[in-house]
């Protein structure tokens, strides 16, 4: 479970870092500076290294929790090994990722395009992470 959580965090870091490169204009727009947390942007400019430490730690915790849930329900998810994991990743996105993005759109003053990018990133992370769970937890 811990290994699966670490791999999930690595996948998340890679996908989110690539996504942040494609959406950097949103992060550099002064109109949105007040929206970002003090952990991410204590001052104008790139996030401090502590932000990445928190991101990695939270990603590992999230990955372990998702791996534990997968271990409990895997026999109820259709498919075999990798396909079962991908199906699980899609289900997680449908019950957590997509509703979270819709709520974000309602609650936070951010461009809808950025929220859509984040939702797409989460879909990719959940699908790849689910595939990893399917291969490692059987």
C-alpha positions as CSV (number, residue, x, y, z in Angstrom):
1,X,0.0,0.0,0.0
2,X,2.8,2.4,0.9
3,X,4.6,1.6,-2.4
4,X,1.4,2.1,-4.4
5,X,0.9,5.5,-2.5
6,X,4.4,6.6,-3.4
7,X,4.0,5.7,-7.1
8,X,0.6,7.4,-7.1
9,X,2.3,10.6,-5.7
10,X,5.0,10.4,-8.3
11,X,2.4,10.1,-11.1
12,X,0.5,13.1,-9.6
13,X,3.7,15.2,-9.4
14,X,4.6,14.5,-13.0
15,X,1.2,15.2,-14.4
16,X,0.5,18.3,-12.3
17,X,4.0,19.7,-13.2
18,X,3.4,19.2,-16.9
19,X,0.0,20.7,-16.5
20,X,1.3,23.7,-14.7
21,X,3.7,24.4,-17.6
22,X,0.8,24.4,-20.0
23,X,-1.3,26.7,-17.7
24,X,1.4,29.0,-16.3
25,X,-0.3,32.1,-17.6
26,X,-3.1,31.5,-15.0
27,X,-0.6,31.3,-12.2
28,X,1.3,34.4,-13.3
29,X,-1.9,36.6,-13.7
30,X,-1.9,39.1,-10.7
31,X,-5.7,39.0,-10.7
32,X,-5.6,35.5,-9.3
33,X,-2.7,36.0,-6.7
34,X,-5.2,36.4,-3.8
35,X,-6.8,33.0,-4.7
36,X,-3.6,30.9,-4.2
37,X,-2.8,29.6,-0.7
38,X,0.0,31.1,1.3
39,X,1.8,27.7,1.1
40,X,1.8,27.9,-2.7
41,X,2.5,31.5,-3.2
42,X,3.5,33.4,0.0
43,X,4.8,36.1,-2.4
44,X,4.5,36.7,-6.1
45,X,6.6,34.2,-7.9
46,X,7.2,30.5,-8.0
47,X,6.2,28.3,-5.1
48,X,8.8,27.7,-2.4
49,X,10.3,24.2,-2.0
50,X,8.1,23.6,1.1
51,X,5.0,23.7,-1.2
52,X,6.5,20.7,-3.1
53,X,7.2,18.8,0.1
54,X,3.6,19.3,1.2
55,X,2.4,18.3,-2.3
56,X,4.4,15.1,-2.2
57,X,3.3,14.2,1.3
58,X,-0.4,14.8,0.5
59,X,0.0,12.9,-2.7
60,X,1.4,9.9,-0.9
61,X,-1.3,10.0,1.8
62,X,-4.0,10.3,-1.0
63,X,-2.4,7.4,-2.9
64,X,-2.3,5.2,0.2
65,X,-6.0,5.9,0.9
66,X,-7.0,5.2,-2.6
67,X,-4.9,2.0,-2.7
68,X,-6.6,0.9,0.6
69,X,-10.0,1.5,-0.9
70,X,-9.1,-0.4,-4.0
71,X,-7.8,-3.3,-2.0
72,X,-11.2,-3.5,-0.2
73,X,-13.5,-3.2,-3.2
74,X,-11.3,-4.6,-6.1
75,X,-13.3,-7.8,-6.4
76,X,-16.5,-5.7,-7.0
77,X,-14.8,-3.7,-9.8
78,X,-15.2,-5.2,-13.3
79,X,-12.1,-6.3,-15.2
80,X,-8.9,-8.1,-14.5
81,X,-5.7,-6.5,-13.0
82,X,-4.8,-3.5,-15.0
83,X,-8.2,-3.1,-16.6
84,X,-9.8,-3.4,-13.2
85,X,-7.5,-0.7,-11.9
86,X,-8.3,1.7,-14.8
87,X,-12.0,1.1,-14.2
88,X,-11.5,1.9,-10.5
89,X,-9.6,5.1,-11.5
90,X,-12.5,6.2,-13.7
91,X,-15.0,5.5,-10.9
92,X,-12.9,7.5,-8.5
93,X,-12.8,10.4,-11.0
94,X,-16.6,10.2,-11.5
95,X,-17.4,10.2,-7.8
96,X,-14.7,12.6,-6.5
97,X,-12.8,14.3,-9.3
98,X,-15.6,15.5,-11.4
99,X,-17.9,16.6,-8.6
100,X,-14.9,18.4,-7.0
101,X,-14.2,20.3,-10.2
102,X,-17.9,21.3,-10.5
103,X,-17.9,22.5,-6.9
104,X,-14.7,24.4,-7.5
105,X,-16.3,26.2,-10.4
106,X,-19.2,27.2,-8.1
107,X,-17.1,28.3,-5.2
108,X,-13.8,29.8,-6.3
109,X,-13.1,32.7,-8.6
110,X,-10.9,30.9,-11.1
111,X,-11.2,30.7,-14.9
112,X,-13.3,27.7,-16.0
113,X,-10.5,26.7,-18.4
114,X,-8.1,26.3,-15.5
115,X,-10.6,24.2,-13.6
116,X,-11.1,22.1,-16.7
117,X,-7.4,21.6,-17.0
118,X,-7.2,20.4,-13.4
119,X,-10.1,18.0,-13.9
120,X,-8.3,16.6,-17.0
121,X,-5.1,16.2,-15.0
122,X,-7.0,14.4,-12.2
123,X,-8.6,12.1,-14.7
124,X,-5.2,11.1,-16.1
125,X,-3.8,10.7,-12.6
126,X,-6.7,8.5,-11.5
127,X,-6.6,6.3,-14.6
128,X,-2.8,5.8,-14.5
129,X,-2.8,5.4,-10.7
130,X,-5.7,2.9,-11.0
131,X,-3.7,0.9,-13.5
132,X,-0.8,0.8,-11.1
133,X,-3.1,-0.3,-8.3
134,X,-4.5,-3.1,-10.6
135,X,-0.9,-4.3,-11.3
136,X,0.3,-4.1,-7.7
137,X,-2.7,-5.1,-5.6
138,X,-4.4,-8.3,-6.7
